[in-house]
């Protein structure tokens, strides 16, 4: 049986900060892709994937940042809108 790691409140805050930073970088990458992908029809699928990344990342950001304006049902709605392809 594996030992379960326990973290102090300071360590938990640091881990949360790292996770939030990760979501900011994912958003930055998605923004760059969205702004720089060609507009030709053959890139439409890739554009839709980038938009999906935006949506899923927004769920992670809201959950990690304890966003009180979005309900849990709203978060699941975003996840389920993807049809299980994520």
Secondary structure, 3 states (H helix, E strand, C coil): CCCCCCCCHHHHHHHHHHHHHHHHHHHHHHHHHHHHCCCCHHHHHHHHHHHHHHHHHHHHHHHHCCCCCCCHHHHHHHHHCCCCCC
